[in-house]
Amino acid sequence: MTKKIFNSDPYLKKFEATVLSCEENKGKFDLILDQTAFFPTGGGQPHDDGTINGINVSDVYEKDGEIRHTVESPIDVGEKVICEIDFEKRFMLMQNHSGEHILSGIVHRRFGYNNVGFHMGSDFITVDFDGPLSAEQIADVEAETNAMIAQNLDILTFFPSPEELEKLEYRSKKELTGDVRIVEVPGADMCACCGTHVKKTGEIGLVKVIEHMKYKGGVRLSILSGKRALEDYNRKNADIYRISALLSKKPNEVADGVERLLAELAEKKYACDQLWRKYVEEKTENITQTENIIFVKEEGRDNNDLRTLALSLAKKGAAAIVVSGEENGVTRYALASEKGDTRPINKALCDKFSGRGGGRPEVCQGSVNTTPEDIKEFILTQTL
């Protein structure tokens, strides 16, 4: 059985171990060591990264009670190896995990909700609670969490005896057997946990709730702690100042500036829509039908505009096709008719020019790999 050094010393960055087993696994090799400081994926926390004898460790997982370290090259059984932890990642995980414990403990104490889901993702941590929280309540929990962090409290980890465990009030997602590891933040939380944590709450730095949403009758919080919270703030702060410069507004005025800009764009879009409708009416009224299918080319229009014009032209009594200008060898189109099924012609068009499209009998849309001129030459030979 591998000795789990990470339980007693989560700050250990480099250690020596002996290889007990080396087995091939899908082109890589799984090592079992006599002792390890590498934390395996589990309990919502991802595995540690690092090296063993300079070979990158791509995965650490527990199977059949053994911790396995996945590496690219085999190492002889019995060989003593030098192992190094990617401590930057480890410490980031410690900050985030410890911050989550304090926040979850406060939610449990104040509202009686349980943490029923926990995952450390590449972007942020998600925490699921089995009861609802308002935005104001979440802000209060965040403030109390950071007040606890500022007290620089000790974070205690210990393995109580079965008798001692029975007397403790602690959080746990499931019934536990065997040795149970307890992580305690005095006054904030006591929880069964196998993960790595900082020694003092002050090392967490801060906890920030990034977003929240309703989830399975409760609430899902996305949070960040420590360095990752600061990095998130720096990115968003840079974005705010960039938007501020683009809008010629002060940073604290950008939200109002964006709202005004969106309102102006909505007004302009409405005016453009009105002009387009008028144009469609006039185009339909003035066009002369000389072929069995009306062909019109409209550059710079989106798919909705092509569709609107095609449907309007079809009122002339013939099928109508409206195409866009060619863009990177592709031409978009809308095909409409009030008297026949457009789908056979649409299929023939797509088959002819390796295109994609579909729709209903009265109107089809799509794009084909050819020019508007080729479409015109082909479509005028078709009949409904």
N, C-alpha and C positions, 0 to 999 in steps of 0.2 A: 504494500500500500504506500503510495507516494505521500510524503510529508508535505502539507500545505503551508508553506512559509508565509503566503500572503495573508493568512489569518492572523498571524502574530506580528508581522512586520510589513505592512503595505508600502513602506517607503524604501524597501530594499531594491536597488537598481541592478546589482550585479552579484551573482552567486555561482558556486561550483556544485555540480551534481554528477551522479554516475548513471549511465544509460543501463536500464534494466531490460529493455525490449526495443526492437526496431522492426516494424512490419510495413511492408509495401501497402499502399492504399491509393488506388487509381492513379498510378504514375508518380505519386509522392510517397513519403515515408512518415509513419507515426512513431514517435518516440515516447516511451514511458521512462521517467526518471525517478531516482530514489527520493528526491525532494524537488519542489518547484515553487517559484514565486510568480509564475505565470498564472493569471486568473483565467479559468475556462469560461466560455459562454454559458450564462445561466442566470436565472432570476431577473431577466430583463436587462442584464448588463453584458455588453460584448466582451470578447476575449482580449487579453493583452497582446500587443505586438512586441517584437524584439528579435534577438538572434541567439542561436546555440552554436558555439564554435564558429561564429561569423556567418552562419547560414540563416537566412530569414525564416522566421516562424510565421506561416500564413494562417494557421488556425490552432486553437487550443480548445478542446472539448472533453467532456467526461462521458465515458462509456463503460458499463459494467463495473462501476466503482473506481475506474482508473482514469487519471488525467492524461490525455494524449496530446502531443505537440507535433503538428504537421510541418515537415521541412522538405526541401527539394532534394536533398542528397542523404543517403544512408550514413549512419554512424555506428560503429561496432559496439556490440553489447559489452559492457564492462568498462568502456572508455569513460574517463573523467572529462567533463565538458565545462566550458565557461559560458554561462548564460547571462544575457543582458536584456533588461526590460526597456521598452520605449517609455521612459518615465513621463515625457510630456503628455502622451496620450493617457497613461495611467493616472496622472494627477488630475487631468481634466475630468476623467470618469469619476474619480474620488470626489471632486468638488460637486459635480452634478448629482451623484448618488446621495451624498450627505445633505445637500440642499433639498432634494426631493423628500428625504426622510422628515426633515423639520416641517416642511410644508404639509406633507400628508398627516403628520402627527397633529398639527394644529387643526386641520380640517376635521380629523377624527374627534379631537377633544371638543371643538366648538359646535360641530353639527352632527356628530355621531356617524358620519359616513365612512365607509370602508374604501380603501384603495384596492380596486378589483382588477386593475390592469396597469402595467408599468413597462415601458420600453425606451431604451436609450438609442435613438436613431442617429443618423449622420447629420441631420439638421437640428433636431432638438429632442428633448425628452417628452414623451406623452404619459400622462397620468390620468387614469379613469376612476371616477368616484361614483358610488351607487346612489347618489342623490343630487338634486339640482343646486346650483349656486348662482346668485345674481352677480352682475358685474361689480356692484358695490361690495358684496361679500368677498369676492375674489380679491379685490383691491385691499380689503382689510386683512385678509389672510397673508397676502404678499407683504404688507407692511409689518405685521407681527413676525413673520418669518425673518425678515431682514433685521428687525430689532433683536431677535434671538441671536442671529449671526454676529451682530455687533458686540454682544456680551462676551464673545470669545470663550464659550463654554467648552468644557472637555467633552469629547465624544468617546464613550466607553464601549468596548466590545468584550464579551465574556461568554463562557459556556457554563450555565447554571446546572446543578444537579437536578434530577427529575423531581426531587422534593422541593427544591428552590423554585423550579420552573412553574410548579403548580400554584405557587403563591404570587407569581408575577402577573400583572395585567399588561399584556403586550399585543401588538398587532401581528397578524399573520394571515396570509391568503388561503392557507390550507392547514389541515391537521398534520402535525409533525411528529416523527418518531426518531429515536436515537439521539445523538448529540445535537442540541439546538444552540445555535450561536445567536446571541442577543446583541443588538446595537442600541445604545441608549444615549439620548441627548437630554440631560436632566432638565425637567420642566417643559420639555417640548415633545419628546417621543420615546417610545420603547417598542422595538420591532424585531422579529426574527428575520435575520438577513445573512446571506453568505457572501455579500459583496465587499468591496474595498471602500474604506472611508478615511477622511482626514482625521487628525487627532484633535483639532480645535475648530470650533465653528467659524472663527475669524478667517481661517484659511479658505473658506468657501467664497469669500468676497461679497457676493450678493446673489440673490435669486430674483429672476424676472419672469413673470407670466407673459408669454409672447402672444398667445391667443387662447380662446376658449370656445367650446361649442357643445350643444346638447348631444348626448350620446347614450343610447340604450336606457333612457329614463333617468339618466344622471348627467354628468358633465365630464368632458375631456379637456384637460389643461395641457397646453404645450409650454414647457418652461426651459429656461437656461440658467446655468450658474457659473460663477467665476469667470475664467478667461473667455469661455464661449459666449457668455452674456455680454462681456465687454466688446468682443469682436462684433457681435450682432449690433450693439449700440453704435460702434464706429461706422459700420456699413450704412446703417440707416441715417446717421448724422451726416455722412458724406452725401447721401442721396437728397436729404432735406436741403442742404446748402446748394447742391446742383440745381434742384428745382427752384429754389429761391432766386438764383441768378437768372434762370430761364424766364421766370415770371416777373422779375424785377420787384420782388416782394421780400420783406423781412422773413427770416426763418419761421417766426411764430405766426406769420400771416399766409403761409403757403396753402393751407387747407381752404381758406376763404378764396384765395386766388384761383385754385383749381376749380372750385365750385362755380365761380363766375365765368371761368373759361369754358367749362362744360355747358353752362347755360347759353353762352354766346354761340358755341358750336351747334347746340340744338336748334337755336333760332335760324342759323345759316342753313342747317340741313333741311329744316322745314321749308325755307324759302327755295332751296334748290329742288326739293321734291315737288313743290308747286310748279316751278318752271318746267321740270321734266314732264309732269302730267300734261301741262299745256302743250309742250313740244310733241308728246305722243299723240294728243288729240289732233293737232295740226298735221303731223306726219301721216296719220291714218286717213285724214280727210283728203289730203292732197295727193297721196300716192296713186299712181295709175297701174292697174294690174294688166301686165302684158304676157305673163307666163302662167303656167298652171300652179306654180308655187312662188309666192312673193319672197324675194331675197333682199335683205337690207343689211348693210354693214354699219355698225356703230362702235367706234373706237372710244376707249376710256370709260366704258360703262361697266358696272358690276353685274353679277348674275341676275339679281332681282330686276334691274333695269331692262336687261335683255328679255327676260320673261314677260315683263309688263308690256313692252312694245310688241312682242310676238303675239300675245293674246289680243291686243288691240287690233293689230293688222289682220288677224284671223277673222275679225268681224266683217271684213270685206267680202267674205264668202269663199275664200281660198285658203289653203294652208300657207303658213308664213314661217320663215326662218330668219332669225336675227343673229348675226355673228359679231364677235369682238374682233379687234385687231390681233394679228399674230404676235404671240409672246413666247420667245424661246422655242419656236417651232410648234407651238400649240395654239389652237384657236377654240375659244369657248362659243357655245351656241345655245339658242332656245328655239324649239320647234313647236308650233301650235296650229290647231285646226278646230273649227266648230262643226265640221261635217264628216270627219273621218278619223280613224285611229292613227295617231302619229307614231305609234311604237314600231311598226314594221319598218318605216323609213328610218327611224332612229337607229334600229338594229343594223340596217344596211349601211348607214353612214359610219357607225362605229366599226363594223366589220371591215369596211373599205379602207379606213384610215387608222386602224388600231386605236380606237378611242374608247371612252367610257361614258356612259350616260344612261338615263332611264327616266321614268315618270308615269303619267297616266295617259289615257287615250287622247285627251284634249291638249296635253302639253308635255313635252319631254325636254330635258336639258342635259348637257354634258360637255365634253371637250374631246377634240381629235387632233392627231399629230399631222397636221397639214396646214395649208394656207387658206384664207377666206376664198381666194379665187378657185382653188381646187374644189372646195365645198360647193360653190355656186355652180361650177360645171357639172358636178355629180348630181346635185339636188334637183336641178331643173329637168333631169331625165326621169325623175320619180313621179309617181302619181298615187293618190290616196284611193 
